[in-house]
Amino acid sequence: MNDSLMNNEDWFWSADLSVGVTQIDDDHKELFRLFHEAYQLSQQSEDNSLLYCLASDLVLYTESHFRREEAIMSASSYAFCEEHFLVHQQLVQQVKDQFLLVENNHHSALEFVIFLRDWFIEHIKHSDKQIAEYIVGYEDDIELALEKAGPLTIKETNHIYIVDDDEAYVNLMQAMIEMAGYSCTIYSSGSVFLESSVSDWDLVVLDLNMPEKDGIEVMRELTERQLTPSFVLISGFDERVLHSAKQFAESKQLNVVDTLTKPIEVDDFVDVVTRAYAACRLAFLQKEGRDSVSLNDAIDSNVIDKRNADISVEELRLGIKQQELIIYIQPQVHFSDGSLAGGEVLVRWQHPSRGLVFPDQFIPLAEEHQLMAELTEAVILQSIMAYRFLRQNGINTTLSINISAQNIDDLTLPEKLGGLLQTYDIKPEAFTLELTESAMLTDTSAALDIFNRLRMKGFSLSIDDFGTGDSSLKKLFQTPFSELKIDQHFVSRIEGDPDAISIVKVCTLLAKEFKMHTVAEGIETQQVWDKLKGLGCDIAQGYFIAKPMPVNDFVSWVLGRKN
């Protein structure tokens, strides 16, 4: 199986798979496009529910395709209908049996896709190629039969647009996209493109430098219309212009999957577009909210349940009072040897009727209605219980807790926290308090009062999301923080963005100068780990190490690493 994954070309339909019947070949092209899309999803996302959705679509697709193929054979003089139909029935049963194994977690969704792809290659080469010689003279009958059989079950959900005034490049890009098994619509004018029916789930390959209306204007007008497709930005300018254009797009909440400089390399372009299209499909599937998304999948992918949009402040107050808030812990490890460095506490709300509610659905509500003091106290109490449980299981580590800007308005905070820990006979050194850079600088005088007394009581202090606020070196110099967390916005871009590398490097050097250690959050790949380690970062956090998990699972994870 691993060998079949190594050759990316195996995931595309090729001319040697043609059976000589246009309608069947078109179906097969779509089938192999979906195979490739499933492979891309498996490489780009750890959210197995999305790949599961596509695999389940392929079951429906297979039955739909066979219905159309059998209509073609029945309307022609094909002499082997009975035998061929029986093979189809057997395959459909095998497909359903294989997918049942996926549903029961005996096989992965990708293994199912590989099985289906390999079976189709075998079937096309040894059975379907016989059909062509029997269709001559039956073309009209075949069209009528296909009309009755109906279209393929799977409809197009995402579209690719090329917007570039350079005709030669447009033709080249269109040919490359079609070579990758996709279709696209081309526009030589930004103004005309803006009249199209582009959606949030589409991919736009956009040239920045166009007369009449340039790429920046196109993106701005799309956001004014509340349209947010994904983009691959292309330009003949230097890379700094592309980089700045990407920052502009992201400031407008637009997703830029990648940027390319002209002249375009064919292999690079095909790779970028296929990855970008898979990302668009992934976003569409997330939006669909399929019923197959399990609770654990929802936790892993931060799927937002729109039913929670109507949470009231009274409901939240009651939830805090009835101790419905729970914590998850995301491990942090040392870059030097991979050993456990600590864990970040992340709050969840285990609602009795809504299920698990994520912080971005209730933290803003708590901040708006001045509930952060009560919420933070609840989280700290849960963290104290978790810390004691860790110690009982032989795990001696620190926990990091996020503190809101509202918490540092309370000058008695150091005494309250110190007294709470004293009640449970826990030293303040067991906890690191994290505060975002922008929040810590709202009132420098009050902040310095509280920060210094927290440090003197033994708490460690961490600047979270560093690099995203409007701090100055003077204010950084004034604060007694012991840890600097490099924001994942920069960490996630460190592989292909020289400016992100520079920012991380500066943050790391700055931390060392101020006698602080660094935590890089949002690490998702070995390559990012290696780069950060090479830059001298101290502690790593992210999905590459582990996702946030309940306290019991955190204990099992730590003990499993020891064994």
Helices and strands as residue ranges (DSSP letters): H 2-6, G 8-11, G 15-17, H 22-44, H 48-75, H 81-103, H 109-126, G 128-130, G 132-134, H 139-149, E 160-163, H 167-179, E 184-187, H 190-193, E 203-207, H 215-224, E 230-235, H 239-251, E 255-261, H 266-288, H 295-301, G 306-310, H 313-321, E 325-334, E 340-351, E 355-357, G 359-361, H 363-368, H 372-392, E 399-402, G 405-409, H 413-423, G 428-430, E 431-436, H 437-440, H 444-456, E 460-466, H 473-478, E 483-486, H 488-491, H 498-513, E 517-521, H 526-534, E 539-541, E 549-550, H 551-562
